[in-house]
């Protein structure tokens, strides 16, 4: 459905508005998509991925990718075929008005924004997520916006871009922040979809906490040198590296209070994304992607230096963190089997990122790590292509940890459009067992999930 407001985006020289990041201008629905290879019959559900896709940019020169309104791209798989592809903007108040539609009913908090970072199904609700104080927005099964969601009136502020669904309890955990708050909130939602617990942990200097880690008994808080500055009316004026800000890791007992947090000193760094964390014999093991520095103003273009996969061994009693780099490749978007959060895991998946400023997007290959053997398999994409976050889907509820598939959107430079790749996790280097050919390019995006059919 073309819209005049959507055509208002012009790229200028901004890399976030051009190339593979260029926003798409319309919403489409395509049925019975062509497939190369064979889709596994066990894949019955929807692969969804969120990402920024601005409707209108008033100042293209200063626009940052983070500020674009969210658009969800989805493919429906069932019975060995790709039934549909859809892309839809999340209808925040501003998006609805720009599209000439009625504003949706529902709660509003301090910030109203079309969430542009993640998609998560929880307690029967399909939620789009973002950090910084905004509410999630709920979608229906065909990606139309239902409205803002405040966990049935129990969410005290915004939620977060990243959440952890505890496989042992079915509860949802998050660490939420807003640049206007002098604290971060640890939140726990029960299986009834209501917030049953929240803990406010004081922090200074408005840190960006994009992700966190959860173990059986603890929550890990990443209080690091990337922070916000505020403008008039508590609006975000900028964010960036603060060289005077110390780096520390907070260890909060899941049933503790803010006074129970143990703060452990770290070398300066930044962590966007963690893979998983678990406990054994009083120690906490964390796998994550670590940057030496980020947003420090020294790099042009996309302002990204490499992150590397590391293993941190956290000793809360001794207040120490030992680091070990596991790979010299630049990586991001680490994921695991969705049945493994808070538990020991052997395998992990990540996107290999390009080095240097001459990048098309975020990913030049998909990686599978065997963290026991210390090996890594890679599926590279062709020159000029790009691949997004890989999401692992188990072959069956009781299947082995790496028995399943990895799904990801990948730009095909020959077609000038995007494919949904389906790779066998046990042999990723062999390439996709199936490619679903989308009729359009999906812009470089953020995070997503596989939403299996009920039953």
PAGU-374675 format. One record per residue (C-alpha): residue number from 0; residue in three letters; x, y, z. Coordinates in steps of 0.1 Angstrom, whole numbers. Layout:
! PAGU-374675
NUM; ALA; X; Y; Z
...
***
This chain:
! PAGU-374675
0; UNK; 0; 0; 0
1; UNK; 20; 31; -12
2; UNK; 17; 62; 9
3; UNK; 29; 98; 2
4; UNK; 44; 101; 37
5; UNK; 66; 70; 31
6; UNK; 80; 86; -1
7; UNK; 93; 116; 19
8; UNK; 125; 98; 29
9; UNK; 156; 110; 10
10; UNK; 190; 96; 16
11; UNK; 214; 125; 9
12; UNK; 248; 112; 20
13; UNK; 237; 94; 51
14; UNK; 247; 58; 51
15; UNK; 217; 49; 73
16; UNK; 194; 60; 45
17; UNK; 211; 45; 15
18; UNK; 223; 12; 0
19; UNK; 210; -18; 19
20; UNK; 199; 4; 47
21; UNK; 176; 25; 25
22; UNK; 140; 23; 39
23; UNK; 113; 7; 18
24; UNK; 84; 29; 8
25; UNK; 54; 7; 9
26; UNK; 37; -22; 26
27; UNK; 30; -53; 6
28; UNK; 15; -87; 8
29; UNK; 28; -115; -14
30; UNK; 13; -150; -15
31; UNK; 27; -184; -24
32; UNK; 63; -174; -26
33; UNK; 88; -193; -48
34; UNK; 112; -216; -30
35; UNK; 145; -231; -42
36; UNK; 153; -264; -24
37; UNK; 129; -280; 1
38; UNK; 113; -264; 31
39; UNK; 113; -288; 61
40; UNK; 77; -299; 69
41; UNK; 84; -294; 106
42; UNK; 87; -256; 100
43; UNK; 51; -244; 108
44; UNK; 50; -209; 119
45; UNK; 62; -174; 111
46; UNK; 97; -159; 109
47; UNK; 95; -123; 119
48; UNK; 121; -96; 121
49; UNK; 119; -60; 132
50; UNK; 140; -30; 122
51; UNK; 141; 7; 117
52; UNK; 123; 20; 86
53; UNK; 116; 57; 88
54; UNK; 85; 72; 73
55; UNK; 98; 107; 72
56; UNK; 132; 122; 79
57; UNK; 133; 159; 86
58; UNK; 171; 162; 86
59; UNK; 187; 134; 66
60; UNK; 222; 145; 74
61; UNK; 218; 140; 111
62; UNK; 195; 109; 110
63; UNK; 206; 79; 129
64; UNK; 194; 43; 122
65; UNK; 181; 39; 158
66; UNK; 155; 66; 153
67; UNK; 136; 51; 124
68; UNK; 101; 38; 131
69; UNK; 98; 0; 134
70; UNK; 87; -22; 105
71; UNK; 82; -59; 109
72; UNK; 89; -83; 80
73; UNK; 74; -117; 82
74; UNK; 73; -150; 62
75; UNK; 46; -177; 70
76; UNK; 58; -213; 65
77; UNK; 36; -243; 66
78; UNK; 32; -277; 49
79; UNK; 65; -273; 31
80; UNK; 56; -240; 14
81; UNK; 59; -203; 20
82; UNK; 24; -191; 23
83; UNK; 30; -153; 25
84; UNK; 54; -124; 30
85; UNK; 42; -93; 47
86; UNK; 59; -60; 59
87; UNK; 40; -36; 81
88; UNK; 49; -4; 100
89; UNK; 42; -5; 137
90; UNK; 13; 20; 142
91; UNK; 25; 43; 169
92; UNK; 5; 76; 172
93; UNK; 29; 94; 149
94; UNK; 30; 66; 123
95; UNK; -8; 63; 123
96; UNK; -12; 101; 117
97; UNK; 14; 101; 89
98; UNK; -4; 73; 72
99; UNK; -37; 91; 75
100; UNK; -51; 65; 99
101; UNK; -69; 68; 132
102; UNK; -48; 67; 163
103; UNK; -52; 34; 181
104; UNK; -68; 31; 216
105; UNK; -46; 20; 245
106; UNK; -23; 32; 272
107; UNK; 5; 58; 267
108; UNK; 35; 64; 289
109; UNK; 63; 90; 289
110; UNK; 75; 80; 254
111; UNK; 54; 69; 224
112; UNK; 74; 53; 196
113; UNK; 70; 26; 170
114; UNK; 92; -2; 185
115; UNK; 120; -10; 160
116; UNK; 143; -35; 176
117; UNK; 128; -69; 184
118; UNK; 97; -92; 182
119; UNK; 86; -115; 210
120; UNK; 56; -136; 217
121; UNK; 47; -139; 253
122; UNK; 15; -149; 272
123; UNK; -5; -150; 240
124; UNK; 6; -115; 228
125; UNK; 29; -108; 199
126; UNK; 50; -78; 210
127; UNK; 73; -54; 192
128; UNK; 101; -41; 215
129; UNK; 124; -12; 219
130; UNK; 144; 3; 247
131; UNK; 145; 38; 262
132; UNK; 111; 40; 279
133; UNK; 86; 32; 252
134; UNK; 58; 7; 256
135; UNK; 57; -24; 235
136; UNK; 32; -25; 207
137; UNK; 11; -56; 200
138; UNK; 6; -71; 166
139; UNK; -20; -96; 153
140; UNK; -11; -128; 134
141; UNK; -9; -109; 101
142; UNK; 13; -81; 115
143; UNK; -14; -55; 118
144; UNK; -10; -33; 149
145; UNK; -34; -40; 178
146; UNK; -21; -12; 200
147; UNK; 3; -4; 228
148; UNK; 6; -30; 255
149; UNK; 14; -23; 292
150; UNK; 10; -59; 305
151; UNK; -26; -53; 316
152; UNK; -18; -21; 334
153; UNK; 11; -35; 355
154; UNK; 42; -22; 335
155; UNK; 56; 7; 355
156; UNK; 74; 23; 326
157; UNK; 87; 11; 293
158; UNK; 101; -24; 286
159; UNK; 134; -32; 267
160; UNK; 147; -43; 234
161; UNK; 159; -76; 248
162; UNK; 141; -100; 271
163; UNK; 148; -135; 283
164; UNK; 121; -161; 285
165; UNK; 131; -185; 314
166; UNK; 125; -220; 301
167; UNK; 122; -233; 336
168; UNK; 93; -210; 347
169; UNK; 79; -196; 315
170; UNK; 83; -161; 329
171; UNK; 97; -131; 310
172; UNK; 126; -111; 324
173; UNK; 139; -77; 312
174; UNK; 161; -48; 323
175; UNK; 144; -15; 312
176; UNK; 159; 20; 312
177; UNK; 149; 54; 301
178; UNK; 175; 83; 298
179; UNK; 152; 104; 320
180; UNK; 154; 79; 349
181; UNK; 181; 78; 376
182; UNK; 177; 40; 377
183; UNK; 172; 9; 357
184; UNK; 144; -15; 363
185; UNK; 146; -53; 366
186; UNK; 112; -66; 356
187; UNK; 96; -101; 358
188; UNK; 63; -109; 340
189; UNK; 44; -139; 351
190; UNK; 28; -164; 327
191; UNK; -5; -145; 331
192; UNK; 11; -116; 312
193; UNK; 13; -93; 343
194; UNK; 44; -78; 359
195; UNK; 48; -96; 392
196; UNK; 81; -80; 403
197; UNK; 102; -49; 396
198; UNK; 134; -37; 412
199; UNK; 147; -2; 407
200; UNK; 185; -1; 407
201; UNK; 201; 34; 409
202; UNK; 226; 43; 382
203; UNK; 242; 76; 374
204; UNK; 250; 92; 340
205; UNK; 222; 77; 319
206; UNK; 239; 46; 306
207; UNK; 227; 27; 275
208; UNK; 218; -8; 286
209; UNK; 208; -25; 254
210; UNK; 210; -61; 268
211; UNK; 214; -80; 301
212; UNK; 221; -116; 312
213; UNK; 200; -140; 332
214; UNK; 211; -171; 351
215; UNK; 192; -194; 374
216; UNK; 198; -172; 404
217; UNK; 212; -139; 391
218; UNK; 207; -109; 368
219; UNK; 237; -92; 352
220; UNK; 236; -55; 345
221; UNK; 261; -39; 320
222; UNK; 268; -4; 332
223; UNK; 293; 7; 306
224; UNK; 307; 40; 291
225; UNK; 281; 46; 264
226; UNK; 257; 71; 278
227; UNK; 230; 97; 268
228; UNK; 229; 134; 271
229; UNK; 195; 151; 274
230; UNK; 182; 182; 257
231; UNK; 151; 204; 263
232; UNK; 121; 186; 278
233; UNK; 142; 155; 288
234; UNK; 146; 147; 251
235; UNK; 177; 127; 240
236; UNK; 202; 151; 226
237; UNK; 230; 126; 219
238; UNK; 246; 94; 229
239; UNK; 282; 83; 228
240; UNK; 314; 71; 245
241; UNK; 321; 88; 278
242; UNK; 358; 83; 286
243; UNK; 354; 94; 322
244; UNK; 326; 69; 329
245; UNK; 338; 37; 346
246; UNK; 328; 3; 334
247; UNK; 312; -22; 358
248; UNK; 291; -53; 359
249; UNK; 262; -56; 384
250; UNK; 253; -90; 399
251; UNK; 217; -88; 412
252; UNK; 201; -118; 429
253; UNK; 169; -126; 411
254; UNK; 149; -123; 444
255; UNK; 171; -95; 458
256; UNK; 168; -58; 462
257; UNK; 189; -29; 448
258; UNK; 210; -30; 480
259; UNK; 220; -66; 471
260; UNK; 237; -57; 438
261; UNK; 274; -65; 437
262; UNK; 293; -41; 414
263; UNK; 324; -56; 397
264; UNK; 349; -34; 380
265; UNK; 356; -40; 343
266; UNK; 381; -27; 318
267; UNK; 364; 0; 296
268; UNK; 342; -17; 269
269; UNK; 307; -19; 255
270; UNK; 284; -49; 251
271; UNK; 254; -47; 228
272; UNK; 244; -83; 229
273; UNK; 249; -114; 251
274; UNK; 246; -150; 240
275; UNK; 238; -167; 273
276; UNK; 248; -170; 309
277; UNK; 247; -199; 334
278; UNK; 260; -208; 368
279; UNK; 281; -237; 381
280; UNK; 300; -241; 414
281; UNK; 295; -205; 424
282; UNK; 308; -190; 391
283; UNK; 288; -174; 363
284; UNK; 299; -181; 327
285; UNK; 288; -155; 301
286; UNK; 293; -156; 263
287; UNK; 289; -122; 246
288; UNK; 301; -99; 219
289; UNK; 325; -72; 233
290; UNK; 336; -39; 218
291; UNK; 368; -22; 231
292; UNK; 351; 12; 224
293; UNK; 320; 23; 206
294; UNK; 305; 57; 195
295; UNK; 336; 75; 204
296; UNK; 336; 98; 173
297; UNK; 368; 84; 158
298; UNK; 352; 64; 130
299; UNK; 332; 77; 100
300; UNK; 302; 62; 83
301; UNK; 285; 36; 105
302; UNK; 308; 43; 135
303; UNK; 313; 7; 142
304; UNK; 345; -11; 152
305; UNK; 347; -49; 155
306; UNK; 332; -68; 184
307; UNK; 346; -102; 193
308; UNK; 331; -132; 209
309; UNK; 343; -136; 245
310; UNK; 338; -158; 275
311; UNK; 336; -141; 308
312; UNK; 340; -160; 341
313; UNK; 323; -140; 369
314; UNK; 331; -147; 405
315; UNK; 306; -127; 426
316; UNK; 323; -136; 459
317; UNK; 357; -125; 448
318; UNK; 343; -96; 427
319; UNK; 363; -106; 397
320; UNK; 357; -110; 359
321; UNK; 381; -130; 338
322; UNK; 379; -125; 300
323; UNK; 389; -149; 272
324; UNK; 385; -140; 235
325; UNK; 372; -170; 216
326; UNK; 375; -158; 180
327; UNK; 393; -130; 161
328; UNK; 365; -126; 136
329; UNK; 343; -96; 140
330; UNK; 309; -109; 152
331; UNK; 275; -96; 163
332; UNK; 239; -108; 169
333; UNK; 247; -139; 190
334; UNK; 219; -164; 196
335; UNK; 213; -198; 211
336; UNK; 187; -225; 211
337; UNK; 157; -209; 227
338; UNK; 154; -238; 251
339; UNK; 188; -231; 266
340; UNK; 187; -196; 283
341; UNK; 200; -197; 319
342; UNK; 214; -232; 312
343; UNK; 247; -246; 301
344; UNK; 249; -245; 263
345; UNK; 273; -260; 238
346; UNK; 263; -242; 206
347; UNK; 259; -206; 196
348; UNK; 252; -187; 164
349; UNK; 263; -153; 153
350; UNK; 267; -130; 123
351; UNK; 302; -124; 109
352; UNK; 305; -87; 103
353; UNK; 326; -70; 76
354; UNK; 357; -51; 86
355; UNK; 364; -15; 75
356; UNK; 342; 13; 63
357; UNK; 334; -3; 29
358; UNK; 305; -24; 41
359; UNK; 272; -32; 24
360; UNK; 254; -41; 56
361; UNK; 260; -59; 88
362; UNK; 267; -95; 78
363; UNK; 291; -113; 54
364; UNK; 284; -148; 69
365; UNK; 266; -169; 95
366; UNK; 286; -186; 122
367; UNK; 280; -217; 143
368; UNK; 302; -221; 174
369; UNK; 309; -254; 192
370; UNK; 319; -239; 225
371; UNK; 330; -273; 239
372; UNK; 353; -282; 210
373; UNK; 363; -246; 203
374; UNK; 354; -248; 166
375; UNK; 334; -226; 143
376; UNK; 316; -234; 110
377; UNK; 308; -206; 86
378; UNK; 283; -200; 58
379; UNK; 295; -170; 38
380; UNK; 273; -149; 16
381; UNK; 284; -137; -19
382; UNK; 302; -104; -25
383; UNK; 277; -76; -24
384; UNK; 253; -96; -3
385; UNK; 243; -93; 33
386; UNK; 228; -115; 60
387; UNK; 210; -107; 92
388; UNK; 207; -124; 125
389; UNK; 203; -161; 125
390; UNK; 175; -176; 146
391; UNK; 178; -212; 157
392; UNK; 146; -234; 154
393; UNK; 146; -268; 171
394; UNK; 135; -297; 149
395; UNK; 112; -309; 177
396; UNK; 107; -301; 214
397; UNK; 129; -329; 225
398; UNK; 155; -326; 197
399; UNK; 192; -323; 205
400; UNK; 207; -288; 210
401; UNK; 219; -284; 174
402; UNK; 192; -305; 157
403; UNK; 172; -279; 138
404; UNK; 175; -250; 114
405; UNK; 189; -215; 114
406; UNK; 167; -189; 96
407; UNK; 179; -155; 84
408; UNK; 171; -129; 58
409; UNK; 199; -125; 32
410; UNK; 201; -100; 4
411; UNK; 208; -116; -30
412; UNK; 228; -92; -51
413; UNK; 219; -111; -83
414; UNK; 182; -107; -78
415; UNK; 184; -74; -61
416; UNK; 160; -88; -35
417; UNK; 160; -107; -2
418; UNK; 157; -144; 5
419; UNK; 148; -162; 37
420; UNK; 175; -187; 42
421; UNK; 169; -221; 59
422; UNK; 201; -238; 69
423; UNK; 205; -271; 87
424; UNK; 222; -263; 120
425; UNK; 244; -294; 119
426; UNK; 258; -286; 85
427; UNK; 256; -248; 81
428; UNK; 287; -247; 59
429; UNK; 269; -268; 32
430; UNK; 246; -239; 26
431; UNK; 208; -235; 27
432; UNK; 185; -265; 24
433; UNK; 159; -240; 11
434; UNK; 156; -203; 0
435; UNK; 123; -185; 1
436; UNK; 125; -158; -26
437; UNK; 109; -126; -14
438; UNK; 97; -101; -41
439; UNK; 114; -71; -25
440; UNK; 146; -61; -6
441; UNK; 143; -62; 31
442; UNK; 164; -34; 46
443; UNK; 192; -42; 70
444; UNK; 174; -48; 103
445; UNK; 177; -57; 139
446; UNK; 163; -88; 157
447; UNK; 135; -113; 153
448; UNK; 121; -146; 163
449; UNK; 105; -178; 150
450; UNK; 68; -179; 162
451; UNK; 57; -215; 159
452; UNK; 21; -224; 153
453; UNK; 2; -235; 185
454; UNK; 1; -272; 193
***
